[in-house]
Amino acid sequence: MMHLNRSTRRRGAHVVELALTLPAFLSVMFALVDYGVYFANLAIIDAAVAEGCRTASLVDPLTGDPITEAQLTMVQFIDSVGFVNCAEDCIVEASDVGEVPARSIRCSIDLAYQPFVGFVPTPDRVGSAAVMRYEWQRSEVF
């Protein structure tokens, strides 16, 4: 009588288990990568908009151009990170909102989003907007 050890009897079972679990494991991994890249893009764009609005809020509209300053700062911030490509389909906007003493600047970025893997549904565009009051008005109010 021939005795088979346990590893010889289970040799084919390991391959079957791998074949059954590998697609589910890879699906979860691809989903995590896609969502991670999406949220990284969103965080970078949020930071760029906040930086652009903050820089522009320090510029006095009577002596400088806060709208151009905001747009340049947002584009430079995105380019310095290097993870997001704003050269192809990126809309960078800045505009004045309101009247003194509540005059503000509104900054926004709208970017076409390309998924890294494309395995899970994500939005086609990623965007962010912020409104910040001009700093030079604060002394006039108080």
LINNOR-V326260 format. One record per pair of residues at least 4 apart in sequence whose C-alpha atoms are under 7 Angstrom apart, sorted by sequence separation. I is the first residue (numbers start at 1). J is the second residue. D is the distance in whole Angstrom. If there is no record, write none. Layout:
I | J | D
I | J | D
//
This chain:
4 | 8 | 6
5 | 9 | 7
6 | 10 | 6
7 | 11 | 6
10 | 14 | 7
12 | 16 | 7
13 | 17 | 6
14 | 18 | 6
15 | 19 | 6
16 | 20 | 6
17 | 21 | 6
18 | 22 | 6
21 | 25 | 6
22 | 26 | 6
23 | 27 | 6
24 | 28 | 6
25 | 29 | 6
26 | 30 | 6
27 | 31 | 6
28 | 32 | 6
29 | 33 | 6
30 | 34 | 6
31 | 35 | 6
32 | 36 | 6
33 | 37 | 6
34 | 38 | 6
35 | 39 | 6
36 | 40 | 6
37 | 41 | 6
38 | 42 | 6
39 | 43 | 6
40 | 44 | 6
41 | 45 | 6
42 | 46 | 6
43 | 47 | 6
44 | 48 | 6
45 | 49 | 6
46 | 50 | 6
47 | 51 | 6
48 | 52 | 6
49 | 53 | 6
50 | 54 | 6
51 | 55 | 6
52 | 56 | 6
53 | 57 | 6
54 | 58 | 7
60 | 64 | 6
61 | 65 | 6
65 | 69 | 6
66 | 70 | 6
67 | 71 | 6
68 | 72 | 6
69 | 73 | 6
70 | 74 | 6
71 | 75 | 6
72 | 76 | 6
73 | 77 | 6
74 | 78 | 6
75 | 79 | 6
76 | 80 | 6
77 | 81 | 6
78 | 82 | 7
86 | 90 | 5
98 | 102 | 6
99 | 103 | 5
137 | 141 | 7
138 | 142 | 7
4 | 9 | 7
59 | 64 | 6
61 | 66 | 6
98 | 103 | 5
78 | 84 | 6
97 | 103 | 6
98 | 104 | 6
59 | 66 | 6
97 | 104 | 5
96 | 104 | 6
97 | 105 | 6
96 | 105 | 5
97 | 106 | 7
56 | 66 | 5
95 | 105 | 6
96 | 106 | 6
56 | 67 | 7
94 | 105 | 7
95 | 106 | 5
113 | 124 | 5
94 | 106 | 5
95 | 107 | 7
112 | 124 | 6
113 | 125 | 5
56 | 69 | 6
94 | 107 | 4
112 | 125 | 4
113 | 126 | 6
56 | 70 | 5
93 | 107 | 6
94 | 108 | 6
111 | 125 | 5
112 | 126 | 6
55 | 70 | 6
93 | 108 | 5
110 | 125 | 7
111 | 126 | 5
92 | 108 | 6
93 | 109 | 6
110 | 126 | 6
111 | 127 | 6
53 | 70 | 6
92 | 109 | 5
110 | 127 | 4
52 | 70 | 4
91 | 109 | 6
92 | 110 | 7
109 | 127 | 5
110 | 128 | 7
52 | 71 | 7
91 | 110 | 5
109 | 128 | 6
90 | 110 | 6
91 | 111 | 6
108 | 128 | 6
109 | 129 | 7
52 | 73 | 5
71 | 92 | 6
90 | 111 | 5
108 | 129 | 4
52 | 74 | 5
71 | 93 | 6
89 | 111 | 6
90 | 112 | 7
107 | 129 | 6
108 | 130 | 6
51 | 74 | 7
71 | 94 | 6
89 | 112 | 6
107 | 130 | 5
70 | 94 | 7
106 | 130 | 6
107 | 131 | 6
49 | 74 | 6
106 | 131 | 4
48 | 74 | 5
105 | 131 | 6
106 | 132 | 7
67 | 94 | 5
104 | 131 | 7
105 | 132 | 5
67 | 95 | 6
104 | 132 | 5
105 | 133 | 6
48 | 77 | 6
104 | 133 | 4
105 | 134 | 7
48 | 78 | 6
103 | 133 | 6
104 | 134 | 5
102 | 133 | 7
103 | 134 | 6
101 | 137 | 6
101 | 141 | 7
41 | 84 | 6
57 | 105 | 7
53 | 105 | 7
53 | 106 | 7
53 | 107 | 6
49 | 107 | 6
49 | 108 | 6
49 | 109 | 7
45 | 109 | 7
57 | 132 | 6
57 | 133 | 6
58 | 134 | 6
60 | 136 | 6
53 | 130 | 7
57 | 134 | 4
58 | 135 | 6
53 | 131 | 7
54 | 132 | 7
57 | 135 | 6
37 | 116 | 7
49 | 128 | 7
53 | 132 | 6
49 | 129 | 6
50 | 130 | 6
34 | 115 | 6
49 | 130 | 6
34 | 116 | 6
46 | 128 | 6
34 | 117 | 6
45 | 128 | 6
34 | 118 | 7
42 | 126 | 6
34 | 120 | 7
30 | 117 | 7
31 | 119 | 6
30 | 119 | 6
31 | 120 | 6
//
